[in-house]
Amino acid sequence: MVESSRPRLVVLYGGRSAEHEVSCVSALHVTSAVDRRRYDLELVGITTDGRWVDTTAATRLARADLQALPSPDRVLAEHPEALADALATLSGPPSSADPSSPADRPPLVVLPLVHGPMGEDGTIQGLLELAGIPYCGAGVAGSAAAMDKGLTKALLSSAGLPQARYLYRHESDIDEDFAQTVERELGWPVFVKPANMGSSIGITRVGGRDGLDEALRTAARYDSSLVVEEAVEGARELEMGVLGWPDLRTSVPGEIRPSRDFYDFADKYLEGRAELEIPARVPDDVAAEMSRLAVAACRATRVDSMARVDFFYAPGRGLLINEINTIPGFTPISMYPRMWAASGLPYTELIDTLVAQAGARWARRQRFETGR
């Protein structure tokens, strides 16, 4: 059997967070879009109980059943202490290529599509860094900073970037006077969110004091750090894709018109009733300012390679940065790939670009000095 000279592209998906199913959907669509003449494609799923499983054969057909994912062909790691074996299986034998040359492509690149905690928050990225495996998307620091909404807001504030007013609290620091603090500093209505979660999971819109305690309990089901944020009334919801390493570039802007009070999980992934407009109908100067702010937000949080930056565009207040997503959805109705397609970079070429960036960053890091 002749060994393939193509690089291995490992799509890592699933995970133990509430966004497990979203990740599976993204993985299915990435595998259907990848040019298999360019890569030896493999899929590794993380089950909700933490097992790492090889699902390459199970998803060889693009129309694999979502409900069967991750359906293992073989278990790579049953327990966390066995992850080293799983990573050794992924990385295979060391490459004979000289890693000091950026022209040399690594033999393996991982595309992490593990949304939410224990995936998008720097944990998977740190694991891959320790194993010396190149991967697509933001690094450890950027992933951790962007996943924690409170930390993101603090970093944006320190960089002088515009955003909505907010309060960031650990659940143990919320006392009986907290409702009064919210009313005084933010007013009503507000959004209550777990700091570390995505896909609008655990978020509640609260119109007054009576609903605050229940909203805090809902958010605390997902994280011990909580964000309470003013509702920016009448604002348009705009988004912009960021891509690149080391230099960052931006896509055309997109706009979301939710079918509900806000863009929730059902609108994003189940019903698809929200209206999406790409490119968004905004003046050229607004699009240019979005681009500037998106890049500045990523630099402030050490995010590179791939991100979707979300904005509010509010009457009388202009653009406000809402959040940064370092592993945006890759489903057919997801904004990130659609904005790049509208910018002249179709889905397949977007994946190629992410893989090339991962290889370039990996090669650069091999040249860092480790001695004194």
C-alpha positions in Angstrom: 0.0 0.0 0.0 1.4 3.3 -1.1 1.5 5.9 1.7 -0.4 9.1 0.8 1.6 12.3 0.4 -1.4 14.4 1.2 -1.6 16.1 4.7 -3.9 14.6 7.2 -6.8 16.9 8.2 -8.4 15.8 11.5 -11.8 17.4 12.2 -12.2 17.3 16.0 -15.8 17.8 17.1 -18.5 17.0 19.7 -17.4 17.7 23.3 -18.9 17.7 26.7 -20.7 21.1 26.7 -24.3 22.0 26.0 -23.2 22.9 22.4 -22.4 19.3 21.5 -25.1 18.9 18.9 -24.1 22.2 17.2 -20.6 21.0 16.9 -21.7 17.7 15.3 -23.7 19.6 12.7 -20.7 21.8 11.9 -18.5 18.8 11.5 -20.8 17.1 9.1 -20.9 20.0 6.8 -17.2 20.6 6.9 -16.6 17.0 5.9 -19.0 17.4 3.0 -17.1 20.5 1.8 -13.5 19.4 2.2 -11.6 18.7 -1.0 -10.7 15.1 -0.4 -8.2 15.2 -3.3 -6.1 17.6 -1.1 -6.4 16.0 2.3 -6.6 12.6 4.0 -9.7 13.4 6.0 -10.2 11.9 9.5 -12.8 12.6 12.1 -12.4 12.4 15.9 -15.5 12.9 18.0 -15.6 13.6 21.8 -18.7 12.1 23.3 -20.8 13.8 26.0 -19.2 11.5 28.6 -15.7 12.4 27.5 -14.6 9.5 25.3 -12.5 10.3 22.3 -13.6 8.2 19.3 -12.5 7.7 15.8 -15.6 8.2 13.6 -13.9 8.5 10.2 -15.6 5.5 8.6 -19.0 6.3 10.2 -19.1 9.7 8.6 -17.4 8.8 5.3 -20.7 9.6 3.6 -21.7 13.3 3.7 -25.2 12.3 4.6 -24.4 10.5 7.9 -27.1 10.6 10.5 -26.5 13.3 13.0 -28.2 11.3 15.8 -25.4 8.6 15.4 -22.6 11.1 16.1 -20.2 10.5 17.5 -20.6 6.8 16.6 -17.2 5.2 17.2 -15.3 3.0 14.7 -12.8 2.6 17.6 -12.4 4.2 20.9 -9.2 6.3 21.2 -9.4 7.2 24.8 -11.9 6.0 27.5 -10.7 8.3 30.3 -8.8 11.6 30.5 -5.6 9.9 31.6 -5.6 8.0 28.2 -5.6 11.2 26.1 -1.9 11.0 25.6 -2.5 7.7 23.7 -5.2 9.4 21.6 -2.9 12.3 20.8 -0.1 9.9 19.9 -2.5 8.2 17.5 -3.4 11.5 16.0 0.1 12.8 15.5 1.6 9.6 14.3 5.4 9.3 13.6 7.4 12.5 13.7 7.8 14.3 10.4 11.1 14.2 8.6 10.5 17.7 7.2 12.6 20.5 8.6 10.2 22.5 10.8 12.3 25.6 10.5 11.2 26.3 7.0 7.7 27.9 6.6 7.5 26.2 3.2 7.4 22.8 4.8 3.8 21.7 5.5 3.2 19.8 8.7 2.0 16.2 8.1 -1.2 16.8 10.2 -3.5 19.7 11.0 -6.4 19.6 13.4 -9.5 21.6 12.7 -11.2 22.0 16.1 -15.0 22.4 15.9 -15.7 21.8 19.6 -17.9 24.7 20.5 -18.3 26.0 24.1 -16.5 25.1 27.3 -13.9 22.3 27.2 -13.3 23.1 23.5 -13.5 26.7 22.5 -12.1 28.0 25.7 -8.4 27.2 25.2 -8.6 23.7 26.8 -8.4 21.8 23.4 -5.9 24.3 22.1 -3.6 23.8 25.1 -3.8 20.1 24.7 -2.8 20.3 21.1 0.0 22.8 21.9 1.4 20.4 24.5 1.3 17.6 22.0 3.0 19.7 19.3 0.1 19.3 16.9 -0.8 22.3 14.6 -4.4 23.4 14.6 -6.7 25.9 13.0 -8.1 28.9 14.8 -7.2 31.1 17.8 -4.5 30.0 20.3 -4.8 29.3 24.0 -4.9 32.8 25.3 -7.2 34.2 22.7 -9.6 31.3 22.9 -9.8 31.6 26.7 -10.2 35.4 26.6 -12.9 35.3 24.0 -14.9 32.5 25.5 -15.3 34.3 28.9 -17.6 37.2 28.1 -16.7 39.1 31.2 -13.0 38.8 30.5 -13.6 39.8 26.9 -15.5 42.9 28.0 -12.7 43.9 30.5 -10.1 43.6 27.7 -12.2 45.6 25.3 -12.7 48.3 28.0 -9.0 48.5 28.6 -8.4 49.0 24.9 -11.0 51.8 24.8 -13.3 49.9 22.4 -17.1 50.7 22.5 -19.5 48.2 24.0 -22.7 48.0 26.0 -22.7 48.6 29.7 -22.4 45.4 31.8 -21.8 43.9 35.2 -19.5 40.9 35.7 -19.9 38.8 38.9 -19.0 35.5 40.3 -22.1 33.8 41.6 -20.8 33.9 45.2 -20.6 37.8 45.0 -24.2 38.3 44.1 -26.0 39.5 47.2 -29.5 40.7 48.1 -28.8 44.2 46.8 -27.7 43.0 43.4 -31.1 43.8 41.8 -30.8 47.4 43.0 -27.2 47.6 41.5 -28.5 46.3 38.2 -31.4 48.9 38.2 -29.0 51.7 39.1 -26.2 50.9 36.7 -27.9 49.3 33.8 -31.6 49.9 34.0 -34.2 47.5 32.6 -34.4 45.4 30.5 -31.1 43.4 30.7 -29.7 40.2 29.4 -28.4 37.7 32.0 -25.7 35.3 30.6 -23.3 32.6 31.7 -19.8 34.0 31.1 -18.6 30.8 29.5 -21.1 29.5 27.0 -22.2 30.2 23.4 -25.0 29.6 21.0 -27.3 31.7 23.2 -27.5 28.8 25.7 -28.4 29.9 29.3 -29.3 33.5 28.2 -32.5 35.2 29.6 -33.9 38.6 28.7 -35.2 40.2 32.0 -37.7 43.1 32.0 -37.5 43.9 35.7 -36.6 42.8 39.2 -39.1 40.0 39.4 -37.3 37.9 36.7 -33.7 38.5 37.8 -33.3 35.7 40.3 -34.6 33.0 38.0 -32.4 34.3 35.2 -29.4 34.2 37.4 -30.2 30.6 38.4 -30.5 29.6 34.8 -27.2 31.2 33.8 -25.5 29.6 36.9 -26.5 26.1 35.6 -23.7 26.6 33.0 -21.1 28.7 34.7 -20.2 30.2 38.1 -19.2 33.5 36.5 -22.2 35.6 35.2 -22.6 38.6 33.0 -25.6 41.0 33.2 -25.7 43.4 30.2 -28.0 46.2 29.3 -30.4 45.5 26.4 -29.5 47.9 23.6 -33.0 48.7 22.4 -33.6 49.2 18.7 -30.1 48.1 17.7 -29.4 46.2 14.5 -27.3 43.0 15.0 -24.3 43.0 12.7 -21.4 40.6 12.3 -18.1 40.5 10.5 -15.7 37.6 9.8 -12.0 37.9 10.7 -9.4 35.6 9.1 -5.6 35.6 8.9 -2.2 34.9 10.5 -0.2 36.9 11.3 -2.1 39.7 9.5 -5.9 39.9 9.9 -8.4 40.7 7.2 -12.2 41.1 7.4 -15.2 39.9 5.4 -18.2 41.9 4.2 -20.6 42.6 7.1 -23.7 40.6 7.7 -26.9 41.4 9.5 -29.3 39.2 11.5 -32.9 40.0 12.0 -34.1 37.6 14.8 -37.6 36.2 14.7 -37.7 36.5 18.5 -36.7 39.0 21.1 -33.1 38.0 20.5 -31.1 35.6 18.3 -31.6 32.5 20.4 -30.6 28.8 19.9 -33.7 27.9 18.0 -33.3 30.7 15.6 -29.6 29.8 15.1 -29.7 26.1 14.6 -33.2 24.6 14.7 -35.8 26.7 12.9 -33.7 29.0 10.8 -36.5 31.6 10.8 -34.2 34.6 11.4 -33.5 36.8 8.4 -29.9 36.9 7.3 -28.6 39.6 5.0 -25.2 39.4 3.4 -23.8 41.9 2.7 -25.5 44.0 5.3 -27.0 47.3 4.0 -24.9 49.7 5.9 -23.0 52.8 4.7 -19.4 52.3 3.5 -18.1 54.3 6.5 -19.9 52.0 8.9 -18.6 48.9 7.2 -15.1 50.4 7.4 -15.5 51.1 11.1 -16.7 47.6 11.7 -13.6 46.3 10.0 -11.3 48.5 12.2 -13.1 47.6 15.4 -13.2 43.9 14.6 -9.4 43.8 14.1 -8.8 45.9 17.2 -11.0 43.6 19.3 -9.1 40.6 18.1 -5.8 42.2 18.8 -7.0 43.3 22.3 -7.9 39.7 23.1 -5.0 37.9 21.3 -7.4 36.3 18.9 -6.1 35.4 15.4 -6.6 33.0 12.5 -10.4 32.7 12.7 -13.2 34.7 14.5 -16.6 36.2 14.1 -17.1 39.6 15.8 -20.6 40.5 16.7 -21.8 44.1 16.9 -24.9 46.2 17.9 -25.5 49.2 15.7 -27.6 51.4 17.8 -29.4 54.7 17.0 -27.5 57.6 18.6 -24.7 55.2 19.9 -23.1 53.8 16.7 -21.3 50.5 16.7 -20.9 48.5 20.0 -18.9 45.3 20.1 -21.0 42.5 21.5 -18.7 39.4 21.5 -16.0 37.5 19.7 -16.5 33.9 18.6 -13.3 32.0 17.9 -15.0 28.8 16.6 -18.0 30.2 14.7 -20.7 27.8 13.4 -20.0 26.1 10.1 -23.5 25.0 9.3 -25.2 25.9 6.0 -27.0 28.8 7.7 -24.1 30.0 9.7 -22.9 33.5 9.1 -19.2 33.0 9.1 -18.8 30.9 6.0 -21.5 32.8 4.2 -19.9 36.2 4.9 -16.6 34.8 3.5 -18.3 33.3 0.4 -19.9 36.8 -0.2 -16.3 38.2 0.1 -15.0 35.9 -2.7 -13.7 33.0 -0.5 -16.0 30.0 -1.0 -16.4 27.3 1.7 -13.7 24.9 0.3 -11.1 27.7 0.0 -11.9 28.9 3.4 -11.0 25.6 4.9 -7.8 25.5 2.7 -6.9 29.0 4.1 -7.4 27.9 7.7 -5.2 24.8 7.2 -2.5 26.9 5.5 -2.5 29.4 8.4 -2.2 26.6 10.9 0.9 25.3 9.1 2.5 28.7 8.9 1.9 29.4 12.6 3.2 26.0 13.6 6.4 26.5 11.5 6.9 29.9 13.1 6.6 28.5 16.6 9.2 25.8 15.9 11.8 28.7 15.7 11.1 30.1 19.1 14.1 29.8 21.4 13.6 27.5 24.4 17.0 28.0 26.1 18.6 30.9 27.9 
